[in-house]
Amino acid sequence: MIYFDNAATSFPKPEAVIRAQERAMRECGNPGRGSHRLAMRGAEILYECRSEAALFFGAESPENVVFTWNATAALNMAIKGLVRPGDHILISDLEHNAVLRPVQKLADRGVASYDIFPSFATDPGRTAERICRAAEEKITPRTKLLICTHASNICPAVMPLRELGALCRKHGIKFVADASQSAGHLPISVREMQIDALCLPGHKGLLGPQGSGLLIWGKDVFADTLLEGGSGTRSLDRVMPQESPERYEAGTVATPAIAGLLAGIREVRRQGIAAIAERECRLSERLQAELSRLPGVRVAVPHLKGPVLLLTASGIAPDALANTLNERGVCTRAGYHCAGLAHRTLGTPDGGALRVSFGGNNTAGEVFAFVRILSEILQN
Amino acid sequence: MMPKETNRKTCFCGVPTVTQAMRARELLARAAIRADVIQANSSGQKRGCAYSVSFPCAQEKIARSILREAGIRCQRGSHDLF
């Protein structure tokens, strides 16, 4: 089998991740609920993971690291926790529905308004300065939040987080970054990029289990809560505690998934972000070069290089192509990838497109095999 | 040299969350101060459950200073180990 759907979730998971998850199920009680041996073992795993994530993403402290069940939950918590009535929000034109839909709902309810700034993804002359200038032109006195994906989930476009962070700081705007496709693929520093809320899944580039996600707050960020409930602390209070991360973690967290995420982050650190990025980029370039020789195959934004490629083939619908590839043992994903806004930005035709996304396990041999299979399908 | 009596006592730093208690323990461990995390006595807490990090009273001054510097605010208290 060839697995080219790493933008959906990484596969296969490292053995260390599987073992850590299983061990947590055997050894852990409910962390932060009591102080018996099993509860404390769970609490230790959580703290280790917070520490590892804080170090990996340049966060102020392990207490800034909040566990969520995926990036969507993290984004909803950050967006709805930071927005106040009457606020204006800016989002990029590459956003996933995990950003667009919460923002749209706030607009529909009359809580906040929003505008979209261009990523210039289709323009070979795109620069960070141009993107920031376009975003700045849309800032109003009511703009309080800017939300931007780091890397698109449908193409290799990367957004300039460092420059956007500086822009937000200059205007006193809170900056929320969606690192769903970049965590574990590209270097990220909450501190250096001046990010107020970094939202990411644990199960993609970080190689952890599904059901794990992180919301990492910047320094001194205090937000409203999306969920209220048991926090294992200050139980006589009728409100959530003020202290992060417990303030944002109502109810029992997914300790086994977090144990797996901890092992995943350690594996990514062992391999090294630079090595991972270089390997994925090499595969992407190789695939683009091979696809350019196949008549009727069009790769979106071919001037950009990265681990996610979007393609269409004349004469066959993307979903039919994905199904046929699946029959030949290749896992890809067709359609709109929960990112209608981004597809409109790229000018994807009706029916969507086929996405090929690489991970650390993929090889050049798989790229050549994929091209051969694709070529045979298109000839038939 | 501390009197033997003080050496055997355990001091506590009460904190609101288990994460803060874990961080306190880590900070103290880096200074070679042996510390443990326990759940604080609920009957002594006006707001319900909380956690404490315990450490030898012989190292109380330095321990509290390390925690204070890291922004961890402790409720004072100590009791005998035995």
Chai-1 contact restraints between the chains, C-beta under 6 A:
chainA,res_idxA,chainB,res_idxB,connection_type,confidence,min_distance_angstrom,max_distance_angstrom,comment,restraint_id
A,G32,B,V18,contact,1.0,0.0,6.0,A-B,restraint_1
A,G34,B,Q39,contact,1.0,0.0,6.0,A-B,restraint_2
A,S35,B,I38,contact,1.0,0.0,6.0,A-B,restraint_3
A,S35,B,Q39,contact,1.0,0.0,6.0,A-B,restraint_4
A,A43,B,V18,contact,1.0,0.0,6.0,A-B,restraint_5
A,Y47,B,M22,contact,1.0,0.0,6.0,A-B,restraint_6
A,E63,B,T19,contact,1.0,0.0,6.0,A-B,restraint_7
A,T233,B,P16,contact,1.0,0.0,6.0,A-B,restraint_8
A,T233,B,T17,contact,1.0,0.0,6.0,A-B,restraint_9
A,T233,B,C49,contact,1.0,0.0,6.0,A-B,restraint_10
A,R234,B,R47,contact,1.0,0.0,6.0,A-B,restraint_11
A,R234,B,G48,contact,1.0,0.0,6.0,A-B,restraint_12
A,S235,B,G48,contact,1.0,0.0,6.0,A-B,restraint_13
A,S235,B,C49,contact,1.0,0.0,6.0,A-B,restraint_14
A,L236,B,R47,contact,1.0,0.0,6.0,A-B,restraint_15
A,L236,B,G48,contact,1.0,0.0,6.0,A-B,restraint_16
A,D237,B,R47,contact,1.0,0.0,6.0,A-B,restraint_17
A,P241,B,P16,contact,1.0,0.0,6.0,A-B,restraint_18
A,E243,B,P16,contact,1.0,0.0,6.0,A-B,restraint_19
A,E243,B,T17,contact,1.0,0.0,6.0,A-B,restraint_20
A,P245,B,T19,contact,1.0,0.0,6.0,A-B,restraint_21
A,E246,B,T17,contact,1.0,0.0,6.0,A-B,restraint_22
